[in-house]
Structure formats: C-alpha cells, structure tokens
Amino acid sequence: MRIDILTIFPNMFAPLTESIIKRAAESGLVKIVITDLRDYAQNKHRRVDDYPYGGGPGMVMQAQPFFLALKHLRQAAEPPGRVILMSPRGKPFTQQKARELAQEERLILLCGHYEGVDERVREALVDEEISLGDFILTGGEIPAMAVADAVVRLLPGVLPEASTAEESFADNLLEYPQYTRPAEYQGLAVPEVLLSGNHQQIKQWRRKQALLRTLISRPDLLAKVELTAEEKDFLAAEARRRKVDLL
C-alpha cells in the first residue's frame, strides 16, 4: 500500500517513522509519502490560506494547492488512490472502516487546518470525509496519523493474523483483560483460570470478560453481537447488578 498525506505541517508526522509502522515500511509493506502543501502555493510567501468570502472569523485553506499537489502525485505514481479529507464533518472512523481502507492499494489523506478547506476541494477531489469523533482539533494531521496507523497494522504481514483477530471491535466486543508475568504483583493476582492451562475454560472466561467489559463501557455495541441464550441471561443479570441500561 501507498499512503500519501498532504499537509502544511510535515514535521508532525515523525510518529509514523517509529515502531510497527517503521518496520512495515522497511519491509516494503507500505510506503508513506508526506507532501508539503506549501510547495504548491503559487506566491512568494508560500501562503495556502485566505479570508473567507462572505466574511467570518479565521482563514480558509485555498483550493489551488490541493488541486496542484494531487495532480502531481497522481502523475508521479499509480494507482490514482482513494482521497480522504480529515474533517469533523465526516463519518466517524471505526475499526470496520480501517479494515475497508486496508483493502485499498493507495490512500491519499488531506489535512485541513484553520477554519477548514475551500468547498471546491470537497466537491472535485474528495471521495469521502472521515472524523475521529465529535470534537475539534487544530488540524487534520493527528486524525491522518490515526487513520494511517490503524490501517497499516491491518495490512497482511504487518502483524500476526491472530493479533488483529481477537482485539477490541474485531467482533463488535471490547477485548478481554490481558495479563503477563509475574502472576502476583503488589497483592494483585492473575485470575486462576489463566494459569490453569485449560484452554476451553480460558476461552469461556475471555468471552464473558469481553461481554462484561463491553456492557460497562460500550453497551451500544452489544446490539451487533450474536449472543447465546446463556450470554443474554448473563448480561441481563450483570446489567441489573451494575445498574447499566441494555440498549
């Protein structure tokens, strides 16, 4: 996969040169290219923003640098790629969306800033808009890093398949608790079942813990989970005990 990121703050993307993402790039599983939009500003001060038509506070990012940068990137490499604008107006980013994007050969992530991006960029260039949630950041750089990280770790060969198959949201449940050595620390012990070596009991314990954790933190997800009659009874009893509303 190739991921292009268009931004006016290229130095913000150092985290994508570390850890798992770094190893994936070194292995040739992904190529991440950061493009400075200011390189496509056609004025001596390299400005990429201007006052909004109709008045109002702040500045708006101009369309021209995005159009020129995208044209250059598409001429430099194939395929044309899926263009995504990081925007609070977009659809919420989910694990399902990350898996969908991981099937693409190329992603082009556009980072807005200031009061936003000229609407003509959305109309002519953008395939979809993605948001990290119902809050506002100073720009699209952190969301772009989050999307890139979430997508790259799902690419074949980046992580062992089992690592992504049993994590949170893989089956609409939050992940069960994890423990490692020592078996006891400061009076806090690892659950006995995990030390038993009984894989069936461990599997059942993990399933119940995942259901319980989801009930407590994200009960809205349970509507998407296929539950046995026993699991429904378990959740109903825990919901009453903990005074949690089952949606």
N, C-alpha and C positions, 0 to 999 in steps of 0.2 A: 504494500500500500504506500501511496504517497500522500502526505498531508501538507498542504500549503496554508500558511497563516499570514494574512495581510493585517498590518498593524502600524501605528506610529510610534510604538514603544518596543522595538525588537529586543532590547536588553532584558525585558521582563521574562523572557522565555527560557532562562537558564535552567529551571527545574526539568525541562524536557531533555536535558543533556545528562541526566543522572539516573542511577538505579535501573529499573527494569526497562524503561524507555530507551536508555542509553544502550543497553545490551541488545535490545531488539534492533536498533539502528545499526549497531556494529555487526550484527548477524545478517543484515540485509533484508530483514523482515518489514521494515518501514523506513521511509525517507521523509524527514520533516524539514520543510523549507520555510524559513521566516523571511518575509518580504516587507521592507520599509516603505510604506505608502508615500512618505515624503520624497522618495526617489522619483515619484511620478507627478509631483507638483510642478506645474509649469510657471513658476515665478521665482524670482531670485531669493526670496526669503523661505522657500520651501513650505509655504503655508498650505494646509489642506482643509481649512475651515473658513467660514464666513458667517455674517449676520443672517438670521432667518428672514425670508420675505414675510411681510405682514407684521413684523415686529415680534417682540418677546424676549425673554432672558436667554443668555448663553449664546453659544455658537453651534453651527451645524456643519458636519463634515461634508465636503463637496463631492459631487458625483464623479468628476473627471479623474481624480487619482485612482479610484476603484475601477473605472472602465479601462483606463490605460494599463494598470497593473494586471488585471485579469486577462486582457488581450495578450500581453507579453507572456504571461505564464502559460497560457494555452498554446501559444506558438512555440514555446520552449520545450513542452513535454506533453505527451498523451497519457491517458485519455483526457477529455475536457473536464471531467470531475463534477462532483455534486457541490454546489455552492450553498453555504450555510451562513446566515448572519446571526451573530450572537446578539440577542435583543430581549429585553424584558417583555416585549410583546409576543414573543414566540411561544410555542408549545413547550411544556415542562420536559426537561431531559430526564429520561428513565433508563433503567438497565435494558429494557426491551429496545429502546431507540439505539442504545450503544451497540447492541447485537446486530441491529439492522444496518447501522452505518459500517460495522466491521466487515460487511459483505461487499462494500464498495472498493473499487480499485484506487480511487482518488477522492479526497475531500479537500475543499477549499473553504477555509474558515475566515470570515470577515469580522474584524473587531471594530465596533463602533466606539465613539467617545463623545465627550461634551454633551450637547442636547440631543444627539442622535445623528442619523445619516440621511442625506438627501433621499427623498422618497423614490426618485428615479433609479437609484441603486436597487431597491427592493423590487420595483416593477420590471426592470430589464435584466437583472443579473442573478437574483437570488432564487434558489429552488425552495428553500424553507428557512424559517426562523426558529431558533432554539433558545430557551430560557432556563436558567438554573433554578428559578423559583420566583416567588412574589416578593422580590426586593430589588433594590437598585445598587449597582456597583459603579465605580468611576469609569469603567470601560469594559470592553468585551474580551480583554486579554485573559483574565482569570477564568471566565467561562470557556474560552477557547482551549486553555490548558486542561481544564477538567474534562472537556469532551475528548480531546486528543488522548489523554491518559486512559480514560475509560474505554475508548475504542481500541487503542493499541494493545492493551493487556488481553483483549479477546481474540487477537489475530492468531491463527494457527502457528504453533511453535514458540510463542512468546512465553506462555505459562503451561504447565502440565494441565491437561484437559480436566482432571479431577479438581484442580484448584478453582476453576470457574464454574464447575457443575454444581457444587454444593454451597456456594456462597449466598449472601443475602440477595433476595429478589430473583434468584435463579428459578424458583418455583412459586413466586409470589409470597414467600415467607422470609422473615429475617433469620439470619444464621444463628444456629445454636451456640452456646458458650464454648470457648476453647481454653484448654489448659496445657501446660508443659511442666517440666521438672523445675523445682522439686515438688514432691507430692504434697508437702505441707510447708507453708511459709507464714510466719508470724501468727500461728494459730489458725490459719485458713487452709482447709484441706481440699484436695481434688475429690470430686464425687467418687464414691467407691466403685460405681458401675464402670467408670472409665478405666479402672485398674484391674477389672475382673478378667479381661481377655475374652469375655462372652460377646461376640460381635453382634448377635441378634439383639441382646439386651441393650447394647450401646446404641444400635440403630434406633431402637424404640425410644430410648431416653432422649436422643438427639432430636427426634421428630417431635416429641412432646415439648421439649425446651424451645424448639423453633416456633411451635404453635403458641406457647405461652409468651415468648418474647414479642411475637407479632401482635398478640392480643393486647399486651400492655402498651406497646409503642406505636403500632400501626394497625389498629383493628380494621381499618378500611380495606386492607389487603386481603382479609380473610374471605371476603365475598368472591374472590377469584380462585380460591383454593378448593380442590376436591377433597372432601372430608368423609371419613367413615362415620358410622353412627356412634361408635365409641369416642371418636375425636370430638364430635359435636357435643356429646354429653360432657366430656372433659372440659371443653371451652365454656360451656354454659355454666358449669359449676364454678370454674375459676372466675368467670365474669361476675357472678353473684358475690363470690367471696371478696373480690378485689373492687367491686362496685364499678365495673367497666361496662360501658354500653356496647353491645354487639350490634354493629351496623347491619 
